[in-house]
């Protein structure tokens, strides 16, 4: 008889192994190039921690660069470089709301004849995150500082200065909704 198939051959049709939960569509085949909105939500949720960390590290780099320009001999806070101090907790909910708003506004469930839908939608999401979300945060010094304060990497500013990271994400979500409404008006 034949020897048993190697483990990787047996797992081709087994459910994905993911740290957060299982994919909404259950079992997938490697050649399946479709993506439902639930699949996209799963992909966004699975990548949330990585995306949030990337936002924080980009903000930290921007902060350090500005600090070096303004006060070249001043010492940066130690906790700015201490990964144990990093607190992502207050960033998950706004990030999740941003993901939901993007799916409602821009996710396209239609198949494309020229490229697979899964690759297209993931690329569109990555472009949005990198070119719009990260860029917007990095453009505004107060937004950079707010992310770092929220992540517990720099001390909080004066208590009377209220800029909350949730409000910043709400601004981006509002822009997404307005752009989606504008796109809908163009198609009518």
trRosetta pair geometry for C-beta under 8 A, 3 or more apart (Angstrom, degrees):
i j d omega theta_ij theta_ji phi_ij phi_ji
5 9 4.3 -105 167 85 116 128
5 10 5.3 141 92 -54 115 87
6 9 5.0 92 62 6 77 104
6 10 7.4 -150 97 -5 40 89
7 10 5.7 -60 -151 37 35 110
7 11 6.2 22 158 -15 70 112
8 11 5.9 -60 -141 40 32 106
8 12 7.5 63 154 -55 58 79
9 12 6.2 -20 -166 -22 37 113
10 14 7.2 38 131 -31 72 120
11 14 4.4 -56 -148 24 65 124
12 29 7.1 29 152 -136 92 67
12 30 6.4 -66 -160 -17 92 110
13 27 5.5 29 175 -176 75 126
13 28 8.0 -167 -140 74 51 33
13 29 6.3 -8 -103 -91 81 76
14 27 6.9 -91 -164 -123 12 101
15 22 5.5 -14 174 -147 135 118
15 23 7.0 -169 -162 31 89 92
15 26 6.3 -79 -101 -172 102 52
15 27 5.7 -85 -77 -87 64 65
15 28 8.0 80 -130 10 44 79
16 22 6.7 145 62 -149 85 65
16 23 5.1 68 27 -15 128 114
16 28 6.7 18 -43 24 100 119
18 21 6.4 -16 89 64 118 31
18 22 6.6 155 37 -101 111 33
18 23 7.0 112 -10 -45 142 75
18 42 7.6 -60 -126 179 178 106
18 46 5.6 -75 -158 -110 125 123
19 46 7.4 122 47 -139 84 84
20 45 5.7 -163 123 133 163 106
20 46 5.6 -144 18 -97 129 65
21 42 7.5 -113 77 -131 96 97
21 45 7.6 -9 32 114 105 141
22 26 7.5 25 148 -109 120 41
23 26 6.9 -107 85 -8 89 12
23 28 6.8 1 73 -28 156 123
23 39 6.3 23 -168 -119 111 74
23 42 4.9 88 -126 171 69 170
24 36 7.0 -101 86 77 122 125
24 38 3.6 -80 74 148 161 125
24 39 6.3 -123 47 -66 103 52
24 41 7.3 45 -19 63 138 108
24 42 5.7 -152 -8 -45 92 127
25 28 6.5 73 92 -72 115 95
25 36 6.2 136 -65 19 121 127
25 38 6.8 141 -45 89 81 117
25 39 5.8 -8 -11 -72 120 103
28 32 5.3 -122 -166 48 86 139
29 32 4.8 109 60 -24 79 103
32 118 7.7 87 119 -36 69 141
33 116 3.0 -94 -171 -151 132 124
33 117 5.9 120 138 32 83 73
33 118 5.1 -132 -167 12 55 107
33 119 7.1 -32 -155 -4 101 93
34 39 8.0 125 120 17 70 162
34 111 6.7 -46 -106 -92 92 99
34 116 7.8 -101 -56 -172 35 91
34 117 5.5 25 -128 54 44 130
34 118 6.6 52 88 -46 9 95
35 39 4.6 -133 -158 88 73 135
35 40 5.8 83 158 -56 116 86
35 43 7.8 -14 -151 -16 127 140
35 109 7.8 -134 89 -125 67 62
35 117 5.2 -151 22 117 92 102
35 118 4.3 131 -44 -96 115 68
35 121 5.2 -129 76 39 148 145
35 122 7.7 -179 -83 -36 167 87
36 39 4.7 107 49 1 70 100
36 40 7.2 -131 98 -2 43 84
36 109 6.7 21 -133 -126 50 110
37 40 5.5 -51 -151 35 37 113
37 41 6.4 42 148 -22 66 101
37 103 5.7 101 -157 -176 99 120
37 107 5.4 100 -111 127 88 156
37 109 6.4 -52 -42 -75 87 112
38 41 5.5 -48 -147 33 35 114
38 42 6.5 39 151 -20 63 102
39 42 5.6 -53 -152 34 33 114
39 43 6.4 35 150 -20 65 104
39 118 7.6 -65 132 -114 140 95
40 43 5.5 -51 -148 36 35 113
40 44 6.3 34 153 -18 66 105
40 103 5.8 150 104 -112 129 111
40 107 5.5 -174 53 -122 171 131
40 121 5.8 -85 -99 149 119 136
40 125 7.2 172 -159 -61 105 142
41 44 5.8 -55 -147 38 31 110
41 45 6.2 30 155 -19 65 108
41 99 7.0 109 -129 145 65 120
41 100 7.7 34 -115 -93 105 68
41 103 6.3 0 -72 -77 84 160
42 45 5.8 -56 -144 38 29 109
42 46 6.1 29 157 -20 64 109
43 46 5.8 -56 -146 37 26 111
43 47 6.4 7 160 -1 62 113
43 122 6.4 -101 169 -102 155 98
43 125 7.5 132 111 54 123 169
44 47 6.1 -71 -146 49 27 98
44 48 6.5 55 151 -62 64 87
44 99 4.1 133 158 -146 148 133
44 102 7.9 159 -105 65 150 126
44 103 7.5 -106 -13 -52 153 114
44 125 6.8 -127 -85 -160 97 146
45 48 5.6 -21 -151 -19 34 119
45 96 7.5 36 -102 -114 83 92
45 99 7.4 138 -60 141 62 171
47 50 5.1 -62 -164 49 67 114
47 51 5.4 66 139 -26 90 106
48 51 5.8 -62 -145 40 28 108
48 52 6.1 24 161 -17 67 109
48 92 6.6 64 154 -132 136 78
48 95 5.5 122 -152 125 103 137
48 96 7.0 4 -119 -72 144 74
48 99 7.3 -63 -92 -46 104 144
49 52 5.9 -55 -143 38 29 109
49 53 6.2 29 157 -17 64 108
49 88 6.5 35 -131 176 79 168
50 53 5.9 -56 -147 38 28 110
50 54 6.3 30 153 -21 63 107
51 54 5.6 -54 -148 35 31 113
51 55 6.5 35 152 -20 64 102
51 95 6.9 145 94 -155 118 134
51 129 5.9 -80 -142 -158 123 144
52 55 5.6 -50 -151 33 33 114
52 56 6.5 33 151 -18 65 105
52 88 5.4 92 121 -146 142 113
52 91 4.9 128 -148 120 127 134
52 92 7.1 -42 -69 -80 159 57
52 95 5.7 -69 -76 -69 107 157
53 56 5.6 -55 -149 37 34 112
53 57 6.2 28 156 -16 68 106
53 86 7.7 36 -117 -180 88 149
53 88 7.2 -43 -66 -92 75 128
54 57 5.9 -54 -142 39 30 106
54 58 6.2 30 158 -17 64 107
54 134 7.3 -52 125 -96 102 130
55 58 6.0 -59 -148 38 27 108
55 59 6.3 26 154 -17 63 108
55 91 7.7 180 74 -167 135 145
55 133 7.3 -59 -99 132 121 108
55 134 6.0 -140 -107 -104 77 84
55 137 6.3 49 -160 53 102 166
55 147 6.4 -123 140 -154 102 146
56 59 5.7 -58 -149 39 30 110
56 60 6.2 32 152 -22 66 105
56 86 6.9 93 147 -141 162 113
56 88 7.8 -97 -35 -97 145 84
56 91 7.8 -95 -58 -55 109 170
56 147 6.1 -161 -106 155 62 112
56 148 7.2 122 -151 -93 79 59
56 151 4.9 97 -125 -82 127 166
56 153 7.2 134 -172 -20 110 145
57 60 5.4 -48 -144 35 34 115
57 61 6.4 37 154 -20 65 102
58 61 5.7 -50 -148 35 32 112
58 62 6.4 34 152 -19 64 105
58 134 5.7 27 77 -160 166 112
58 137 7.5 97 96 90 116 119
58 138 6.0 -66 144 -76 113 121
59 62 5.6 -54 -148 37 32 112
59 63 6.2 35 152 -21 66 107
59 137 6.2 -62 -80 143 107 120
59 138 6.9 -139 -91 -89 61 73
59 143 7.9 -117 -119 121 119 74
59 144 4.5 170 -152 -148 91 75
59 147 4.4 -136 -89 80 175 135
59 148 5.6 -155 128 -50 121 91
60 63 5.6 -54 -146 37 30 113
60 64 6.2 30 155 -18 65 106
60 80 6.2 148 -145 -178 109 93
60 148 6.3 124 -83 -101 70 113
60 153 6.4 -71 -95 146 110 160
61 64 5.8 -54 -145 37 30 110
61 65 6.3 32 155 -21 64 106
62 65 5.8 -54 -149 35 29 113
62 66 6.4 26 155 -14 64 106
62 138 5.2 -173 -74 -141 155 89
62 144 5.1 -110 93 -127 127 144
63 66 6.0 -58 -149 39 29 108
63 67 6.1 31 153 -22 65 110
63 80 7.4 -133 98 -147 133 131
63 144 5.5 176 -64 150 90 122
63 145 7.0 121 -104 -83 118 62
63 148 5.9 29 -47 -48 159 156
63 154 7.3 -135 -179 -42 158 145
64 67 5.5 -53 -143 37 30 115
64 68 6.3 34 155 -23 64 105
64 76 6.3 -8 -115 -95 86 155
64 80 7.3 141 -73 152 101 141
65 68 5.8 -54 -150 33 28 112
65 69 6.7 27 152 -17 62 105
66 69 5.7 -56 -152 35 34 111
66 70 6.2 16 158 -7 69 112
66 141 6.8 116 -117 -120 169 112
66 144 7.9 121 6 93 143 158
67 70 6.2 -65 -140 45 27 100
67 71 5.9 -42 -175 51 68 94
67 74 6.9 -107 178 76 98 112
67 76 6.0 84 128 -89 161 102
68 71 7.7 -73 -110 69 13 54
68 72 5.7 45 -171 -111 57 66
69 72 7.3 15 -120 -67 8 85
71 74 3.6 2 144 9 124 126
76 80 5.3 -68 154 40 112 149
76 81 7.6 87 108 -23 123 105
77 80 4.9 112 75 -22 85 101
77 153 7.6 142 87 157 123 61
77 154 5.8 144 34 -119 144 69
77 155 6.9 169 -87 -15 157 88
78 81 6.6 -74 -173 43 46 94
78 82 6.2 46 139 -33 78 116
79 82 4.7 -57 -137 32 50 121
79 85 4.3 70 -162 -47 101 177
79 152 7.3 -77 155 140 132 76
79 153 5.9 -171 125 -151 89 47
79 154 7.5 171 83 -81 103 35
80 148 7.3 0 -123 -161 90 124
80 153 5.0 78 -117 170 52 98
80 154 6.1 30 -85 -71 97 83
82 85 4.3 67 93 0 108 112
82 86 7.6 -165 104 -26 63 76
82 153 7.9 174 52 -128 77 77
83 86 5.4 -28 -162 -3 48 123
85 152 5.5 -142 161 117 86 104
85 153 6.2 121 109 -100 117 57
86 151 5.7 -22 -147 175 69 103
86 152 6.8 158 -133 63 19 98
86 153 6.7 15 -97 -69 66 100
87 90 6.9 41 127 9 104 94
87 150 7.7 -129 86 144 98 55
87 151 5.7 165 57 -164 66 44
87 152 4.2 60 14 7 116 127
88 91 5.3 -75 -168 46 63 112
88 92 6.3 75 141 -47 91 92
88 151 6.8 12 -84 -124 48 88
89 92 6.4 -46 -158 3 31 111
90 93 7.5 -48 -166 27 39 101
90 94 8.0 23 151 4 63 109
90 150 5.1 -126 88 -172 127 101
90 151 8.0 -138 54 -74 101 43
90 165 6.5 107 130 49 106 133
90 166 7.9 -91 171 -44 91 95
91 94 6.3 -65 -157 48 45 103
91 95 5.7 45 151 -24 77 114
91 147 7.7 52 -98 -144 127 80
91 150 6.2 111 -62 131 93 127
91 151 6.9 7 -32 -78 132 85
91 165 6.3 -54 -99 133 75 152
92 95 5.7 -64 -147 39 27 111
92 96 6.1 29 158 -22 66 108
93 96 5.6 -53 -145 35 30 113
93 97 6.5 30 156 -18 64 105
93 166 7.2 -9 94 -104 107 109
94 97 5.6 -54 -147 37 35 112
94 98 6.3 40 152 -22 66 103
94 165 6.0 -145 13 126 161 91
94 166 4.8 -152 -76 -112 121 61
94 168 7.7 47 -176 68 154 78
94 169 3.6 140 180 25 117 162
94 170 7.5 -83 -135 -38 106 68
95 98 5.5 -52 -151 34 33 115
95 99 6.5 37 150 -21 65 102
95 169 7.1 -107 -66 -120 39 147
96 99 5.6 -50 -150 33 33 114
96 100 6.5 33 152 -18 64 104
97 100 5.7 -52 -148 36 34 112
97 101 6.3 34 153 -19 65 105
97 169 6.4 102 73 136 112 128
97 170 7.9 -11 115 -84 142 65
97 173 6.2 -35 134 -83 101 148
98 101 5.8 -55 -147 37 30 111
98 102 6.4 32 154 -20 65 105
98 133 7.0 74 180 -108 148 134
98 169 5.3 -97 -57 -165 112 109
98 172 6.2 10 -120 96 113 122
98 173 5.8 -121 -103 -74 63 95
98 176 7.8 132 -152 -13 69 153
99 102 5.8 -56 -150 35 29 111
99 103 6.5 28 154 -19 65 105
100 103 5.8 -55 -149 35 31 110
100 104 6.4 28 155 -16 66 106
101 104 5.9 -56 -148 38 31 110
101 105 6.1 15 159 -8 66 115
101 173 4.3 -178 -48 -141 172 92
101 176 4.9 102 141 87 115 144
101 177 6.5 -72 -159 -54 113 86
102 105 6.0 -68 -143 46 27 102
102 106 5.5 -39 -177 36 68 114
102 107 7.3 89 129 -40 70 87
102 125 6.8 96 143 -121 144 83
102 128 6.1 125 -135 131 134 163
102 176 6.1 -85 -84 -150 58 150
103 106 7.3 -79 -113 56 14 70
103 107 4.4 9 -153 -22 61 131
104 107 7.4 33 -30 19 13 103
104 180 7.3 19 114 -136 82 170
105 176 5.0 -164 9 162 165 96
105 177 6.5 -127 -81 -92 128 41
105 179 6.9 66 -178 80 138 91
105 180 3.5 -111 -139 -74 99 136
105 183 8.0 106 -176 36 88 134
106 124 6.6 -159 148 148 123 130
106 128 7.2 152 67 -71 167 149
106 176 7.6 -84 -22 -162 110 104
106 180 7.0 -112 -51 -92 69 104
107 121 6.4 38 -140 -143 75 122
108 117 7.7 -134 98 -149 88 101
108 120 7.7 -54 66 118 116 122
108 121 6.7 -156 49 -91 78 99
108 124 7.9 71 15 19 106 169
109 117 7.7 35 -164 -170 34 144
110 117 7.4 -172 95 -111 41 125
111 117 5.4 -84 -118 -49 53 127
112 115 5.4 -2 99 55 129 68
112 116 7.4 169 60 -130 96 7
112 117 5.9 144 13 -78 90 73
112 120 6.0 74 16 -30 145 161
115 119 6.1 -101 164 76 106 118
115 120 5.3 119 105 -60 118 108
116 119 4.9 79 72 13 92 105
116 120 6.8 -167 93 -9 45 92
117 120 5.5 -60 -146 39 32 114
117 121 6.0 24 162 -16 70 108
118 121 6.3 -60 -146 38 23 103
118 122 6.3 17 159 -12 62 111
119 122 6.0 -60 -144 41 27 107
119 123 6.1 28 157 -20 64 111
120 123 5.8 -60 -149 37 26 110
120 124 6.3 25 154 -19 64 107
121 124 5.6 -50 -145 35 33 112
121 125 6.4 36 154 -19 64 104
122 125 5.7 -52 -149 36 33 113
122 126 6.3 32 153 -18 66 106
123 126 5.8 -54 -145 38 32 110
123 127 6.3 34 155 -21 65 106
124 127 5.7 -53 -147 35 30 113
124 128 6.5 33 153 -20 63 105
125 128 5.7 -56 -152 35 31 112
125 129 6.4 28 153 -17 66 106
126 129 5.7 -55 -146 37 32 110
126 130 6.0 14 163 -5 68 113
127 130 6.3 -63 -137 47 24 98
127 131 5.3 -10 178 13 66 123
127 132 7.9 54 134 -4 64 97
128 131 6.8 -62 -114 52 14 88
128 132 5.2 -34 -164 32 55 124
128 133 6.6 52 142 -15 71 100
129 132 7.3 -18 -60 52 5 81
129 133 5.0 -34 -146 35 45 125
129 134 6.4 50 152 -18 64 99
130 133 7.5 13 -28 49 13 86
130 134 5.4 -17 -141 26 37 130
130 135 7.5 59 147 -28 45 94
131 134 7.6 34 -19 49 11 94
131 135 5.7 -2 -179 -13 34 134
132 135 6.0 -49 -118 41 11 109
132 136 6.2 11 167 -21 54 110
132 172 7.4 125 142 -150 102 113
133 136 6.1 -60 -150 32 22 107
133 137 6.7 16 157 -12 61 106
133 172 6.2 54 -111 -152 78 156
134 137 5.9 -60 -152 38 32 108
134 138 6.1 21 157 -12 68 114
135 138 5.9 -63 -143 43 28 106
135 139 6.2 38 156 -34 64 107
136 139 5.7 -50 -148 23 30 117
136 140 7.2 2 165 1 61 106
136 143 7.3 -75 133 140 72 172
136 172 6.3 153 77 -92 161 111
137 140 6.9 -81 -160 44 28 91
137 143 4.8 -144 -147 136 59 124
137 144 6.5 115 158 -77 81 60
137 147 6.1 46 -167 -39 129 142
137 168 7.2 73 -103 160 86 137
138 143 7.8 -81 -35 90 16 116
138 144 6.5 62 -120 -79 43 107
139 143 7.5 29 64 42 65 136
140 143 3.8 72 81 6 110 112
140 144 6.8 -177 92 -12 58 80
141 144 5.5 -50 -149 32 36 114
141 145 6.4 34 155 -16 67 105
142 145 5.7 -54 -147 39 34 111
142 146 6.2 39 152 -25 66 106
142 163 5.8 -91 165 -171 112 177
143 146 5.5 -50 -144 34 32 115
143 147 6.6 35 155 -20 64 101
143 163 7.9 -116 -88 157 48 134
143 168 5.5 127 -128 -133 100 143
144 147 6.1 -56 -156 32 29 109
144 148 6.6 20 152 -11 64 110
145 148 5.8 -61 -149 42 33 108
145 149 6.1 33 154 -19 69 107
145 154 7.0 -75 -151 70 73 143
145 157 7.0 47 153 -41 131 124
146 149 5.7 -53 -143 38 29 110
146 150 6.1 30 157 -19 64 108
146 163 4.9 -95 -91 114 128 109
146 164 7.2 144 -162 -157 124 8
146 165 5.4 164 146 -75 107 75
146 168 6.2 145 97 -31 150 144
147 150 5.8 -58 -147 38 28 111
147 151 6.2 17 157 -10 65 111
147 165 6.2 99 -93 -109 55 119
147 168 8.0 -83 -60 67 85 161
148 151 5.8 -58 -141 45 30 105
148 153 4.6 -84 -165 67 82 110
148 154 4.6 34 134 12 117 109
149 152 7.6 34 177 -76 33 28
149 153 7.6 -92 -68 49 21 69
149 154 5.8 -58 -77 70 62 87
149 155 7.6 -14 -118 114 88 22
149 156 5.3 89 -154 -104 119 62
149 157 6.8 -61 -90 -6 149 84
150 164 7.9 95 -85 -160 120 56
150 165 4.4 2 -63 -27 162 139
156 159 7.2 48 130 -83 126 61
157 161 4.7 -41 110 64 123 137
158 161 4.6 89 67 -3 91 104
163 167 6.9 -118 -165 62 55 130
163 168 7.3 52 170 -50 93 105
164 167 4.6 94 67 1 86 103
164 168 7.4 -154 98 -6 48 84
165 168 5.4 -51 -153 33 41 115
165 169 6.5 39 151 -15 69 102
166 169 5.8 -54 -149 39 34 108
166 170 6.2 40 149 -25 65 105
167 170 5.3 -50 -148 33 34 118
167 171 6.8 43 151 -25 63 96
168 171 5.7 -44 -158 24 35 114
168 172 7.1 30 147 -12 62 101
169 172 5.6 -54 -155 37 40 111
169 173 6.2 42 148 -21 70 105
170 173 5.4 -52 -142 39 34 114
170 174 6.2 40 155 -24 66 103
171 174 5.7 -52 -149 33 29 113
171 175 6.6 29 152 -17 62 104
172 175 5.7 -54 -153 35 34 112
172 176 6.5 38 148 -22 65 103
173 176 5.5 -51 -151 33 35 115
173 177 6.5 34 151 -18 66 103
174 177 5.7 -52 -149 36 33 111
174 178 6.3 31 153 -18 65 106
175 178 5.7 -54 -144 38 32 110
175 179 6.2 31 156 -18 65 107
176 179 5.9 -57 -148 38 27 109
176 180 6.2 28 153 -20 63 108
177 180 5.6 -56 -147 37 30 112
177 181 6.3 31 154 -18 66 105
178 181 5.7 -52 -146 37 32 111
178 182 6.2 34 153 -20 64 106
179 182 5.5 -53 -147 37 32 114
179 183 6.3 34 152 -20 65 104
180 183 5.6 -51 -147 35 31 112
180 184 6.4 34 151 -20 64 104
181 184 5.6 -52 -149 34 32 113
181 185 6.5 35 151 -21 64 103
182 185 5.7 -51 -150 33 32 113
182 186 6.6 36 150 -22 63 103
183 186 5.6 -52 -152 31 34 115
183 187 6.7 26 153 -15 64 107
184 187 5.9 -62 -153 37 33 107
184 188 6.8 40 150 -33 65 102
185 188 5.8 -49 -152 19 36 115
